[in-house]
Amino acid sequence: MAQSSILFVLVGVFAGALVAAQGPINGRLGVAIGSPLPAALISFSIGWTALLVVNLVSRQPLGEIIRLGDQPWWLWIGGLFGAVMVVGAATVVPRIGAAAWIGAVVAGQLSAAILYDHFGAFGQDVRPIGWERIIGVAFLAIGVYLIRR
């Protein structure tokens, strides 16, 4: 594996570790305030504020926002999926634990990702489904089952 590929994988591992912390944190926040929806709102508000500050400090141009109207409708819904994830974590993690939640999320992500790759969904390059990918997802599903036992 090339050096840059290893770095990218490590960035993914780091991001995954942060996502694993996000579930218990948002779950605890939801319990503390009595509802997962306001917990998700607080979580996204803090994330939005952090991104705004980083954009302002780094003087990132907003790009050609006007051109978004010419783009596919699904470019607008990524944040909605993130909201579902945060509300799901705030609701589910206190009930099944962080490990089972993350295992289930990763199993769902990989299952969908191999289909997105296979069909070139969302403008991605086509990467056909192979038996190795299917076995990998099956092992992950078994892992989720074992974590929940």
N, C-alpha and C positions, 0 to 999 in steps of 0.2 A: 504494500500500500504506500502510495506517495506521501511525502511529508505533509503536504497541504491537506490531503485526505485525512490523515491521522488527526491533524488539528481540527478539522471540521467535525470529525466524530467526537473528539473531546469536548468541543463546544456543545454538541448535541447531548452528551452525557451530563455536562454541567447544567444545561437548560432542563434536562429531565429531572435532575436533583432538585432544582428550584420548583418545578411543577409538582414533584412529590411533596414538597413542603407546603405548597399552596393549598392543597386539599385539607390537611389538618388545621392550618391557620384559618382558612375561610370557614371550615366546619366549626371551629371554636368560636370564631367571631359570630357566626349564625346562632350558636347556642347562647353566647353572651348577650346578644341583643334580642333574641327570641324569634328570629326568622331568617331564612337563608336569602330571601330577595333583598332586603336592605343590606345584608352582609355583602352580597355581590355588588350592589351599588357602591358601597364604600370601597370595595376592592378595586373596581373599575375607575372610580373617581381618583384614587391615589395613583393608579397606573397611568391614567390620562394626564394627570398633573405632572407626573415624572416625565412622560414623553414630551409634554409641552415645554417644560423647562429645558430638557436636553436639546430639543429643536431650536429653542430661542438662543441658548448659550452657544450652540455649535453653528448657528446661523444657517441652518439647512433651508434651502429654498423649498417652497411648497410645490414646485413643479407646475405642470400645466393642469391644474385641477379642472379647468373648463373642459378639457378633453375627456374627462370621466363620463360625460354624457354619451359619448360615442363608443363606450366600452360595454362588454357583456354585463347583464344585470347582476350576475353572481359575484362580481368584484366588490359589491357593497355588503355582502353578508358574512364576511370573515369575522367581524367583531361580534355578530350575533351568535356565531358558533362558540366564540370565546365566552360569551355570557352564559350560554347553556352549560358549558364546562364548569364555570365558577359556581353557578347555582347548583349544579349537580353535585359538585364536591362539597359545598356547604351543607347540602341536604343528606348526602349518602355517607360521607366519611365518618360522621359520628355514629352511624349505625353499623357499618361493616368494617371500618378501619381503613387506614391509608394504604396499606399494602394491597388489599383486595381491590380497592377503588383504582389504584394506579394500574394494577394488573389488568383489570377489566378495560380501563381506558386504553392502555397500550394494545391489548388484543383487538379492540374496536378500531384503533388507529391503523394497525398493521393490516387488518382484514380489508378495511376500506382502501388503504394506500396501495395494496397490490392490485386492487380493481382499478383504481385511478391510473396507476402506472400502465396496466394492461390495455386500457382503453384510451390512454392519452388524455384523460379528463382534465379540464381547467387549463388547457394549453400545454400540458407537460409532454415530454418525449414519451413514446410508447416503449414500455419495457414488459415483455410478455411474462405471464405467470408461469413459473416453473414449479416442479414438484418440491424443490428445496424451500421455496417461499411458503407453499401450502403446509409442509411439514413444520416449518418454523412457527407459523400461526397456530397449528394444532398443538405443538408443545407449549406455547404460551397459554392457550386455553386450558390445557391440563394443569399448568402452573397456577392459574387463577383458581381452579377447582381445589388444588392442594392447599393453597394459601387460606381458602375459606374453611377448610376442614378443621 
